[in-house]
């Protein structure tokens, strides 16, 4: 059984309430932090090696140390709870079942940053979780953990939940800030980075829910202890949300460094494939990261065991690797149609593009349109190269990473499953009138395409 | 901005007004605009789940910003409705993990059961089916959102029961 630091109390009855959470040792990190200097708290987080759990994996302590302390302006901590990446549902689980952990993390982290006004920006669809957090904040305030002069320390903090209204782009930190200012969620050009000019042009740190929720453990047990969990630069634990054709979908806390094979097949985690069909592909980190075919799932291109770490999952770059991303682990069996899945993702990115940058606004629409015609049996042979060309012109050419996120799944699908695209173009009659997401097993597809080539 | 032919009674009750002011108090006094998204949710909930242009103008007046600042927000975010919608809006997640678990067939089933197409309310205005992008419940697929709540691991039997419960007014839409 691996170590749990975020979900260790999740099964305690009533842990959602302040009373039980406090009885189980909750808010101890605030007590401890308030006796330390803010810089000492930042140093612990730096030592821990904790990396942002929203997807980018940037070291959290380093991000904190960038905050502008010389400007004299108010500082803010904003929690990014705008979880909207297809395949990812871990933050919701954490907030719904143990809301005080996030609030404790917000108080400790705000103290470290010298922030007196902080926000949790939650996606609008999670409305009942918004209400859970509002109630938990009220409980924490009544118990003296928020407001003026917290626990007699002289430190003041106001914390509020702010709800979005259905826009994936608001998960990008500058778009989130725009949205928090009551505007459309259009990302800002960086620099300046939020640590210098963020919310209302004040120095601001934006961290993901899971990142902030890890801070209480780090402060209670020290950054050095946290760094002992995991492997190399992938320290600590990670929440993985698993879905698709597996026996046990759900949210899991793993120690970074666990092998993908064990995560996929042991009964403690996913329990293997559902319906006993073979594994065809998986997406390890949410829809934006490249899909990997079966032969690259358990082993890297060098033949090493593939591990659940930032480094191992990206081993070999996108030619043979993917990304840990947000930990949205989606598994596909051999009947899953990769073309339809890629079209589905492209529709998502087209829908969610804010429209600010032309390559993304126009390109995501092209991708969706071309993929739709291939999927529905009206594609042309040259469409596959056209798709490749479009995605290459989006990647790296937009203000925010949504363009990259739209391009990568398409590139990876063509790179690893080109035969399936060719099969759709050459055998349209075979894909018409079939069930939506079901295709013939990939080996059969490859066989048909190669026979056609002969 | 074009005025629609849909009419909406505007009713900012003292309770709603007080909630709006409470939301505005979460931000610095000179940053009331920041409360716009949460305020729009509250106002929409209190007005049959949609926002006419006249109602958007009213929100602008209450917050103290220009009407266009409200229009551009309402038209950007998907959760604000600019026309009357079915009282019970079945919002099916149509992104990959839900599709892998058959949500497309389930949407077809629901539409045929209600005798509507996606995006069209039933004649009595009671139901509407909509496909939406990822709702973050991929491990509990297929799923849909109804009001403030998620309904997960859906199947045809659950849909049948849900329709009956909606007709019998046994469903709560908002978590107050």
Interface residues (C-beta under 8 A of the other chain):
Chain A: X83 X84 X85 X86 X87 X88 X89 X92 X117 X123 X124 X125 X126 X127 X128 X131 X158 X160 X162 X163 X164 X165 X166 X167 X168 X179 X180 X181 X182 X183 X184 X185 X200 X241 X242 X243 X244 X245 X249 X250 X251 X287 X328 X330 X332 X336 X340 X341 X344 X345 X347 X348 X351 X352 X354 X435 X436 X437
Chain B: X26 X28 X31 X33 X34 X35 X36 X37 X38 X40 X41 X65 X69 X72 X73 X76 X77 X78 X79 X80 X94 X95 X96 X97 X99 X100 X102 X104 X105 X132 X133 X134 X135 X136 X137 X138 X139 X140 X141 X145 X148 X149 X150 X174 X175
